[in-house]
Amino acid sequence: MARAKRKTQLDELREALPRGYSISTWSPGDGVTRYRFFDDGTRSYFGGNGIYTALGFKQAAIFALGLGNR
């Protein structure tokens, strides 16, 4: 029997973003993942100027929820 692939928190966050926004991450090894949000289709963390950089998943999730209210 095949197991269903579980979604990661990042997968769920990407699905929750409104159309036109993207997110990329960077983990420098200090225990805090950075989540950078873009509104121009940029896919790479270092590929352009983002609209917001969250430190940790909690900040990223709160910001993503707010994008739906723009």
N, CA, C and O of each residue as an XYZ file, in Angstrom:
280
protein
N       0.843     -1.180      0.000
C       0.000      0.000      0.000
C       0.890      1.245      0.000
O       1.815      1.357      0.805
N       0.602      2.173     -0.906
C       1.383      3.403     -1.017
C       0.936      4.410      0.037
O      -0.255      4.573      0.302
N       1.899      5.066      0.617
C       1.598      6.090      1.615
C       1.444      7.439      0.925
O       2.163      7.751     -0.024
N       0.510      8.223      1.407
C       0.332      9.568      0.878
C       1.474     10.450      1.372
O       1.893     10.356      2.526
N       1.966     11.298      0.491
C       3.047     12.201      0.873
C       2.475     13.312      1.749
O       1.494     13.964      1.393
N       3.102     13.510      2.888
C       2.662     14.558      3.803
C       3.211     15.900      3.343
O       4.341     15.993      2.864
N       2.403     16.927      3.493
C       2.826     18.265      3.137
C       3.662     18.860      4.267
O       3.396     18.632      5.447
N       4.663     19.615      3.881
C       5.458     20.325      4.866
C       4.761     21.639      5.214
O       3.821     22.052      4.535
N       5.227     22.285      6.270
C       4.670     23.593      6.624
C       4.886     24.579      5.480
O       4.022     25.414      5.214
N       6.026     24.492      4.802
C       6.304     25.384      3.685
C       5.328     25.135      2.535
O       4.856     26.086      1.912
N       5.020     23.868      2.246
C       4.040     23.547      1.204
C       2.688     24.171      1.535
O       2.044     24.763      0.669
N       2.264     24.041      2.777
C       0.982     24.596      3.191
C       0.997     26.122      3.123
O      -0.003     26.734      2.750
N       2.104     26.727      3.473
C       2.230     28.176      3.411
C       2.160     28.652      1.963
O       1.491     29.642      1.665
N       2.840     27.959      1.071
C       2.793     28.327     -0.357
C       1.374     28.226     -0.914
O       0.951     29.073     -1.701
N       0.652     27.207     -0.509
C      -0.726     27.043     -0.979
C      -1.647     28.131     -0.441
O      -2.644     28.470     -1.079
N      -1.321     28.680      0.728
C      -2.162     29.696      1.346
C      -1.922     31.097      0.772
O      -2.736     31.996      0.981
N      -0.813     31.288      0.051
C      -0.506     32.605     -0.488
C      -1.499     32.987     -1.576
O      -1.892     32.144     -2.383
N      -1.908     34.254     -1.602
C      -2.766     34.714     -2.697
C      -2.018     34.629     -4.028
O      -0.788     34.610     -4.058
N      -2.759     34.578     -5.105
C      -2.186     34.510     -6.447
C      -1.248     35.701     -6.663
O      -1.563     36.828     -6.282
N      -0.100     35.438     -7.273
C       0.856     36.488     -7.580
C       1.988     36.624     -6.573
O       2.952     37.349     -6.821
N       1.883     35.939     -5.445
C       2.926     36.000     -4.423
C       3.690     34.686     -4.395
O       3.143     33.623     -4.690
N       4.961     34.778     -4.036
C       5.767     33.571     -3.881
C       6.613     33.710     -2.622
O       6.731     34.795     -2.051
N       7.190     32.610     -2.207
C       8.006     32.589     -0.999
C       9.206     31.692     -1.239
O       9.112     30.677     -1.929
N      10.332     32.076     -0.664
C      11.547     31.282     -0.734
C      12.185     31.283      0.651
O      11.967     32.203      1.439
N      12.966     30.260      0.942
C      13.546     30.143      2.282
C      15.065     30.051      2.223
O      15.661     29.736      1.194
N      15.660     30.339      3.370
C      17.092     30.177      3.559
C      17.318     29.794      5.006
O      16.789     30.433      5.916
N      18.101     28.756      5.217
C      18.461     28.305      6.562
C      19.977     28.394      6.709
O      20.694     27.515      6.229
N      20.478     29.450      7.369
C      21.916     29.653      7.454
C      22.629     28.782      8.480
O      23.852     28.854      8.600
N      21.899     27.969      9.215
C      22.532     27.079     10.172
C      22.487     27.571     11.606
O      23.080     26.954     12.491
N      21.792     28.672     11.846
C      21.699     29.200     13.204
C      20.411     28.791     13.914
O      20.127     29.247     15.021
N      19.638     27.929     13.263
C      18.402     27.448     13.866
C      17.170     28.265     13.527
O      16.071     27.922     13.965
N      17.321     29.341     12.755
C      16.195     30.190     12.383
C      16.092     30.228     10.868
O      16.980     30.757     10.199
N      15.032     29.681     10.328
C      14.807     29.719      8.888
C      14.244     31.076      8.505
O      13.350     31.597      9.172
N      14.766     31.642      7.435
C      14.276     32.909      6.910
C      13.305     32.624      5.773
O      13.582     31.787      4.914
N      12.176     33.310      5.764
C      11.150     33.176      4.728
C      11.028     34.524      4.045
O      10.617     35.499      4.675
N      11.376     34.598      2.765
C      11.287     35.862      2.036
C      10.114     35.800      1.065
O       9.983     34.858      0.283
N       9.267     36.821      1.132
C       8.073     36.919      0.291
C       8.335     37.848     -0.886
O       9.024     38.860     -0.760
N       7.771     37.481     -2.035
C       7.928     38.250     -3.266
C       6.564     38.475     -3.916
O       5.655     37.656     -3.777
N       6.437     39.592     -4.624
C       5.215     39.832     -5.382
C       5.503     39.986     -6.870
O       4.645     40.439     -7.627
N       6.707     39.611     -7.289
C       7.097     39.759     -8.686
C       7.477     38.441     -9.356
O       8.063     38.443    -10.439
N       7.154     37.333     -8.730
C       7.449     36.028     -9.310
C       8.839     35.503     -9.020
O       9.190     34.416     -9.479
N       9.644     36.245     -8.268
C      10.983     35.779     -7.925
C      10.888     34.473     -7.150
O      10.042     34.343     -6.265
N      11.734     33.512     -7.466
C      11.682     32.202     -6.822
C      12.873     31.928     -5.908
O      12.823     31.005     -5.096
N      13.936     32.711     -6.026
C      15.144     32.460     -5.254
C      15.253     33.444     -4.102
O      14.956     34.628     -4.260
N      15.675     32.959     -2.951
C      15.824     33.809     -1.770
C      16.740     34.993     -2.060
O      16.493     36.105     -1.593
N      17.789     34.753     -2.826
C      18.764     35.794     -3.132
C      18.537     36.412     -4.508
O      19.379     37.168     -4.991
N      17.399     36.097     -5.147
C      17.161     36.526     -6.517
C      16.598     37.921     -6.695
O      16.480     38.379     -7.832
N      16.256     38.595     -5.660
C      15.687     39.926     -5.821
C      15.258     40.483     -4.485
O      15.392     39.833     -3.448
N      14.744     41.682     -4.523
C      14.268     42.313     -3.301
C      12.866     41.827     -2.980
O      11.945     41.984     -3.781
N      12.714     41.255     -1.843
C      11.405     40.781     -1.429
C      10.596     41.892     -0.789
O      11.100     42.988     -0.542
N       9.335     41.590     -0.526
C       8.476     42.572      0.131
C       8.512     42.411      1.645
O       8.109     43.313      2.380
N       8.998     41.253      2.114
C       9.084     41.019      3.556
C       9.940     39.788      3.804
O       9.879     38.823      3.042
N      10.738     39.815      4.868
C      11.503     38.654      5.294
C      11.104     38.328      6.724
O      11.277     39.144      7.629
N      10.571     37.135      6.919
C      10.139     36.678      8.239
C      11.211     35.790      8.836
O      11.864     35.019      8.133
N      11.383     35.907     10.141
C      12.314     35.051     10.868
C      11.511     33.968     11.574
O      10.905     34.216     12.617
N      11.508     32.780     11.010
C      10.770     31.667     11.586
C       9.401     31.497     10.961
O       8.845     32.417     10.361
N       8.869     30.281     11.120
C       7.594     29.942     10.487
C       6.429     30.754     11.042
O       5.538     31.145     10.289
N       6.424     31.011     12.334
C       5.305     31.740     12.939
C       5.149     33.129     12.321
O       4.040     33.523     11.959
N       6.241     33.867     12.198
C       6.175     35.188     11.566
C       5.729     35.071     10.111
O       4.943     35.889      9.633
N       6.226     34.062      9.413
C       5.868     33.872      8.008
C       4.382     33.579      7.859
O       3.732     34.122      6.966
N       3.839     32.732      8.719
C       2.423     32.388      8.637
C       1.548     33.605      8.926
O       0.529     33.800      8.263
N       1.927     34.418      9.896
C       1.150     35.623     10.218
C       1.173     36.599      9.046
O       0.141     37.169      8.691
N       2.338     36.792      8.449
C       2.434     37.693      7.304
C       1.609     37.173      6.130
O       0.901     37.943      5.480
N       1.695     35.875      5.857
C       0.947     35.287      4.745
C      -0.560     35.465      4.932
O      -1.282     35.730      3.971
N      -1.030     35.319      6.162
C      -2.459     35.531      6.430
C      -2.855     36.973      6.112
O      -3.945     37.216      5.593
N      -1.990     37.916      6.417
C      -2.266     39.316      6.145
C      -2.289     39.652      4.672
O      -2.962     40.604      4.278
N      -1.566     38.891      3.828
C      -1.578     39.150      2.394
C      -2.967     38.958      1.799
O      -3.325     39.617      0.823
N      -3.732     38.074      2.374
C      -5.089     37.847      1.887
C      -6.009     39.024      2.112
O      -7.074     39.107      1.500
N      -5.614     39.936      2.982
C      -6.446     41.101      3.308
C      -6.029     42.348      2.547
O      -6.593     43.419      2.773
N      -5.066     42.236      1.661
C      -4.603     43.398      0.893
C      -5.557     43.747     -0.198
O      -5.323     44.700     -0.942
